Every structure is written in structure tokens, then in C-alpha cells.
């Protein structure tokens, strides 16, 4: 159980950092939010993989397709975050 949580944190950090490197612009978030971004992106990527390809999540925790899905999911989540933050910042009070 502990190794699963640590693995989730490490994969979340990697996916979050890669998503932040790919999405242009400044994202004002610390390391903790980057890890959360990667973890949420992992769930989004896994869900999309299941919907699109019917992937079986029982295949194991650490798979190349799962890591790629985590990165793609993190990019999607970060893109939505940037859009919402940009809209919120441009509104007049």
C-alpha cells in the first residue's frame, strides 16, 4: 500500500511537471499542486483510456500506456485550469 501511494506521488509529479512544461504560459502553482495536477491527470487519463479503448485497469499499476495517459490527462486538466484562471482574471469587478 505504501509503495502504491509513493508511486502515485512520483508519477503524479512527473506527469504534472511534463504538463507544465508543455502548456505555454505561467502557471502559478507549487510542487504540491503540481503533484495533485499529475494525480488528477492520471485519473482523467485512465478514465479516457477506459472510454476510448476499453483498457482494463487490472493490468497493473505501472504501465507505459498508463504513464502516457497520466501525462495526457494532466495536460487536459492543466489546459482547463489555465482557461478558467484566464477567464477569472479578465473579468471586470
N, C-alpha and C positions, 0 to 999 in steps of 0.2 A: 504494500500500500504506500509506504513512504517513497519507494523508488518511482512509483507511478506519479505521485504528486511532484517530485523533483523533476522527472522527465517532462511533465506537463509544463512546469515553470520554464525549463530550459528551452523547450520547443516554442513556447509562447514568446519568450524573449527573442529568439532567433527570427520567428515569423514577424513579430512586431517591429524589430529593427529593420528587416528587409522591406516591410511595407512602408515604413517611414522613409527609407532611402529611395523607394520607387515613386511615391506620391510627391509631386513637387510642392514647394512652399514650406512655410514654417509651421510646425505642429508643436505647440507649447504643452508638452507632456513629459513627465519624468520617467524614470526607469520602471516604477511600479505601474503606471498607466500603460507603458509600452508592453509590459508582461501581460496585463489584463487585455490589451488590444489583441495580442497574439493568441491568448486563450480563447477569447470570444471569436476571433477569426478562425480558430481551429474548429469550434463548434459549427460556425457558419459553413466553412469549407466541407466539413463532414456531412452536414445536412444536405448541401448542394450535391455532393458526390453521391449520396444515397438517392436523391431525387433523380439525378440525371443518368446515373449508371447502375443503380441498384446495388451499390457496393455493400458488402457485408462487413459491419464493424467488428465482428468476432474474429477477424483475421489477425488481430494482434495490435499492440499499441503503437509500435514504431515501424511504420512502413513508408517507403518513398512517396507513394501516392498520398498518404496522409499528411506528410510534411508539405508537399506541394499544395495540397488542398488547404492546409493551415495558412500558408503564405497568401494564396489567392483569397481566402476568406478574410484575412487581416487587411488586405488591400481594399476589399469591398467595404469593410467596416470603417477603415480609416477614410476612405473616399466619402462615405456618408457623413462621417464626423466633420470633415473639412467643409462639406457643403452646408451642413447645419450651422456650424460655427461662423462661416462666412455670412450666411443669411442673418443670423442673430446679430452680428457685428455691424451690418449695414443698415439696420432699421433705425429710423429716427425715434427719439424718445418721446 
